[in-house]
Amino acid sequence: VILVPFPFGERISGQKRPAVVVSSTAHNQATSELLIAQITSNVTVERHGDF
């Protein structure tokens, strides 16, 4: 779990929120990319991409 700045709406800056790293270390090193999933306790609001 890491803290990352998630933007809100049209604002460029955002508050730091927890996220889970879901990509492997090998993937991160090979691509220089990090795949993360945002963590939220608000389950009453459906967000874009929710299934």
For each residue, the residues with C-beta under 8 A, 3 or more apart:
1: 18 19 20 21 39
2: 18 19 21 36
3: 16 17 18 19
4: 16 17 19 36
5: 13 14 15 16 17
6: 14 15 16 17 19 38
7: 11 12 13 14
8: 11 14 15
9:
10:
11: 7 8 14
12: 7
13: 5 7
14: 5 6 7 8 11 17
15: 5 6 8
16: 3 4 5 6
17: 3 4 5 6 14 38 39 40
18: 1 2 3 38 39
19: 1 2 3 4 6 36 37 38 39
20: 1 36 37 39
21: 1 2 34 35 36
22: 35 36 37
23: 27 28 33 34 35 36
24: 27 28
25: 28 29
26: 29 30
27: 23 24 30 31 33 35
28: 23 24 25 31 32 33 34
29: 25 26 32
30: 26 27
31: 27 28
32: 28 29
33: 23 27 28
34: 21 23 28
35: 21 22 23 27
36: 2 4 19 20 21 22 23
37: 19 20 22
38: 6 17 18 19
39: 1 17 18 19 20
40: 17 43 47
41:
42: 45
43: 40
44:
45: 42
46: 50
47: 40 50
48:
49:
50: 46 47
51:
